[in-house]
């Protein structure tokens, strides 16, 4: 005789702070004419704060929102804003959303002009080709040699300095 267990799932209600956030996002989606989705993979909190402040001066709002919460907000307003659901397919990874009434191309140009540089970190992908010329680096031998080896730069030590071969 087989025993069949009936499994019932109880749907938990969302916490109040998530409900507030969902209402806020839905309201922003209704209020602003354009929504710009921006990948923030590898972007530091300081850079986000500076960008948020620059956009605020222009009358735009930058929010970092979880993808699931964004999808729920889109579901709430898709009747009022047709076409917004197309944004859902791009909601992967770490994202920020810019809400604006300005021309989105002007915002993109503004962001490109105001890029905030930072030093590279392990795991980053170079946006430009990196060329290390042959010769004396002017660096004393030490832990930096392991960094050169890690990225595959051939080195030797001569005259108390690291040379790139």
DAPEFEN-V924752 format. One record per run of one state. SS is the DSSP state (A for helix, B for strand, O for the rest). FROM is the first residue (numbers start at 0). LEN is the number of residues. Records with the same first field share a line. If there is no record, write none. Layout:
SS->FROM-LEN + FROM-LEN
//
This chain:
O->0-15 + 31-2 + 39-5 + 57-3 + 64-2 + 77-6 + 90-4 + 100-3 + 113-21 + 136-7 + 150-4 + 158-2 + 164-1
A->15-16 + 44-13 + 66-11 + 83-7 + 103-10 + 143-7
B->33-6 + 60-4 + 94-6 + 134-2 + 154-4 + 160-4
//
